[in-house]
């Protein structure tokens, strides 16, 4: 109520006030939306410093193609309608004083000078406005991304008026275009203003070519009528013509890609050669079209005749030929398909049992549990199982029997022939006798191990190219593509795991793995297989009683084992007794009095008789007894894979930073030190910690010269300062260490336990996890394959691209969990490189550049350079036009295509001797797919006494397009 009363009082007061009518006057000085739009355009032109006269260097031939084009863009608005204003310009070195001194106030704008330039006609790679109008710098105003096109005539006129006003207000001499009509039509109108001159840029676009303008004569009539020159002899018109011919049918060019032998693959006749190599090449011709552009530059009206009756424009007589190739979009490439299909498995989540079928999932689950829990079953009391059958081998063999009994042959994704071929390729040692199999050593590195390609696995974290892991990756890739997909992969992996267990049970080293601890530079799966191989080596050393330095489970500090191991060591006693399956475990240490007495007796025996001596340590003697100091036989430290190292690091980190945690951490890390101390005590009865430090850590044994009471100088040794710190771990370990030789110690590396852990890990791998492990190996193999194929073609651009791909793949694969999107990008890049090499082979086959087949003469070298240029550049000039070596081949290709299209037999080519009748019946070239005609002149306009200004008309005639792009200049001072 209060507010209503106040409003009524205010209204009455306003009515009674005679001056209140002042507020109803409209303020016409307020800027409208149109004026704000013009002001905004002017501000952008000022920000880009496009005001005033532009000075540029003369254009060089081909600079529009070879030069660098740059652009700036901003968003502007007309009321609620969004526009994008973009500045395109050719980057040139600034012409500081080249033309400023000679610059006149009424000089033509730079764009008008470019209208008559003939050095950059028909650029193969440039903005459409550059091709049509020949300008090196221009500004375009186009509707925003989500805005409708400017179609109505009134809106187009409003925009052009805005452009004209903005150019006049700012003095900008850069041409400014406005995009009108639908965007796909590429319709532009624009204007360029200079001192006393103006150029209007106009365009006509039709779907069909009018019959009266389907030749040069009709287009000349349009041009003459448009410029309306009143001079009676008309100044000469410069004409440039380009006809483009398209070759799509390659009748006489066989595709060089050899198709794979699908019959052999499907029939299972697969050998090591097929499985050891990745396929390569395109399944279709990657070159879909060849565009020949025949150009007649700098003609005049009287030189050439082209009308609706007759034409002088024969492509064979054209002075300039240029060629560009159009590649097939996403050609099907064999290597790319293999990689893509392999990568798809990484995204799946099914387990092996789910993939192979639900019907056998429970049975196989039980059987797998029989395998992975074999040791647990051995310790379970069972009265129904005889004692002699309680062994790992019997448990595993019974499980394997049940697996093969339940799996029907017809349900197996891989038939037996294919599976046996794969297994024979993976394990070639399986073809040998059992006696020989046990002696087979893993293959040594190939002779080219010093090459950069061999060590690519370090960069990609994959596996050496001659390793079992590398071959397994290739087999998985091939099986996935040719033999049943993911089900075949799951089947092969199951058989592979069974083979690994068989080799563990039978002490057969795994073929294709280097001896030694796991290589942390390789992928985790390769490390796991190396770990299993280490376990087999240790088991063989115990079971066979051998004393080889690399596989007997011992560690020689000097890495030299002399013949006749130590004089005090009884042969046949040190390692042969360490082969009993029941006595090899020393984990269960009892604290009973009986065990203590046994230990005391063992120590007493060790004092009287040294054990586990390897060799004397030079001329060193024990400090107390002056007996020779012997290097003991010690245990090899436990090898570890990267996941075990991470687990150990996590456990040690969880102990905290307290004194108790630090002490416990030190004890956990000193297990190897304690074992070496016990071995040293057993080999050197009566030794001290000083003796041990002299051998184990010589830097911690400090010698100094001391003069005794008699004045004689003697050398005395003592521990270093860090060894004297109270609570030092070395001192505590020495006090607790017993004199026990390595063969009687608890094993630092329990090969049986570690082997079962590895086999359990392998059995639980899903196909997706397996492919993620093997993906670095597959990418490694793909890179090697592409490098091999590229070396035959010699493509520098491909080599540079491969280096970039290797670098990016290395960064991605080093990550614990690489992103799938980035891996997809790497595969896409490899596929693109494969397509480039396939294009090179296709072009070389078409132009007869086939290595040794053609002798190295001048024509051959020229053809090779021509083909290389076609791969690198958007358009290549043909030396000699239709009369050069490349031109002759192109001509023959067109002739063959024409005869095939007109169903003319190729036998007629020989009797045809170039007669005119034959040539008319079977033209060598098809009708041009596109005709471009450029008309230029310089005439006074609009009056006879006006300045002579450049005029230009660019005409495009195609089957479904007719475009005229004209730039018509006029004198605004004298009209």
Secondary structure, 3 states (H helix, E strand, C coil): CHHHHHHHHHHHHHHHCHHHHHHHCCCCCCCCHHHHHHHHHHHHHHHCCCEECCCCCCCCCCHHHHCEEEEEEEEEEECCEEEEEEEEEEECCCCCCCCCCCCCCCCCCHHHHHHCCCCCCCCCCCCHHHHHHCCCEEEEEEECCCCCCCCCHHHHHHHHHHHHHHHHHHCECCEEEEEECCHHHCEEEEEEEECCEEEEEEEEEECCCCHHHCCHHHHHHHHHHHHCCCCCCCCCCEEEEEEEEEECCCCCCCCCCCCCCHHHHHCCCCCHHHHHCCCCCECCCCEEEEEEEEEEEEEECCCCCECCCCECCCHHHCCEEEEEEEECCCCCEHHHHHHHHHHHHHCCCCCHHHHHCCCCHHHHHHHHHHHHCHHHHHHCCCCCCCHHHCCHHHHHHHHHHHHHHHCCCCCCCCCHHHHHHHHHHHCHHHHCCHHHHCCCCCCCCCCCCCCCCCCHHHHHCCCCCCCHHHHHHHHHHHHHHHCCCHHHHHHHHHHHHHHHHHHHHCCCCCCCCCCCCCCCCCCHHHHHHHHHHHHHHHHHHHHHCCCCCCCCCEECCCCCCCCCCCCCCCCCCCCHHHHCCCCCCCCCCCCCHHHHHHHHHHHHHHHHCCCCEEEEEEEEECCCCCCEEEEECEECCCCCCHHHHHHHHHHHHHCCCCHHHHHHHHHHHCHHHHHHHHHHHHHCCCCCHHHHHHHHCHHHEEEEEEECCCCCEEEEEEECCHHHCCCCHHHHHHHHCCCCCHHHCCCCCCHHHHHHHHHHHHHCCCHHHHHHHHHHHHHHHHHHHHHHHHHHHCCHHHHHHHHHHHHHHHHHHCCCCCCHHHHHHHHHHHHHHHHHHHHHHHHHHHCCCCHHHCCCCHHHHHHHHHHHHHHHCCCEEECCHHHCHHHHHHHHHHHHHHHHHCCCCCCHHHHCCCCHHHHHHCCCCCCCCEEEEEEEEEEECCCCCCCEEEEEEEEEEECCEEEEEEEEEEECCCC
